Amino acid sequence: MKLSKEADRVIQLSMRQNKIDENQRKEIEYLVNLMPDDRVFLYKNVMSNPIGDIPRYSIHIRVQHLLTFSTFLLLAFTGLPVHFFDAIWAKPFSQILGGIDVTRVIHRTLAAIMIVSMIYHVITLITGTMLRMLKGTFDIRRTIIPRWKDLQDMRKDILYFSGRRRQRPEMDKFMYKQKIHYFAAAFGSCVMVASGSAFLFPDVWASILPYGWALHIQNIMRLAHSHEALLALVVIAFWHWYNVHLAPGRFPMQWTFLSGKITREHQIEEHFLEYLRNIVELPEERSMLYKQLKTITQYSGTEELQYLQEKAVLSEG
């Protein structure tokens, strides 16, 4: 495979950060050369475990995701009947939960858990980033921070799906859709926390707002809380769930949020630059990829023997 300039920079930086010795460097470069230029052919033919092949999320991220999505859904199911209390469906729904007073208590308890999850997430981001900086392995390209490249990737992806490009762009650990999901969820969570606090602590808000603004802000918060909840529910149900779990190749579910691992096929298709780092960081992935390349491209015995001989020389060295 002939790497693009961006892909070459990524793999060279990863080898420096991981202190790859000369023998391993030659093995990695040889393996990359064996990979076909057609990435579509590559990701469609590699073997993948549906549960996941390559580590992606730590236990901290998985716990935060579990807390966030479970509290979000339960908050929607307990909050909407309270807001639309006069709707025909709201009263029986509240009765199932024990009545509107019990529903309010459940809703506020869940809100507190969600806030704890948000704080946990921020702490994880800060400490994780600081640790990587101290180790000299921090790379902004592996973060969720938006970059100019994301807009370029979006444009190229649209061209690919409209049939005007042969391959999808080489995207990083977090592609543009995931960054949109993330910041939309972060913005929505902040709106919900701020507006919810205005209901719980109106006196506090009245004391900090300019005179005469309290009532107007309270009305805005009341509108924002319910409408943001509906918007988030629709986005989660129809966009996030489809892209993550229901899209072709992911259906009926992607297990990453539970196992912390992503499939090899998915990594190559949508996160190719991160897959190059995986080749550098994970010797077992190099071995597995070589075996699969040998199968799907049907290399001749001479080429296979040459590779094994070179590997043996590198091992002796």
ABEGO torsion letter per residue (X at the ends): XBBBAAAAAAAAAAAAAAGBBAAAAAAAAAAAAABBABAAAAAAABBBBAAEABBABBAAAAAAAAAAAAAAAAAAAAAAAAABAABAAAAAAAAAAGEAAAAAAAAAAAAAAAAAAAAAAAAAAAAAAAAAAAAGABBAAABABBBAAAAAAAAAAAAAAAGABABBBBBBABBAAAAAAAAAAAAAAAAAAAAAAAAABAAAAAAABBBGAAAAAAAAAAAAAAAAAAAAAAAAAAAAAAAAAABBGAOABBAAAAAGBBBAAAAAAABAAAAAAAAAABAAAAAAAAAAAAAAAGBBAAAAAAAAAAAAAAAAX
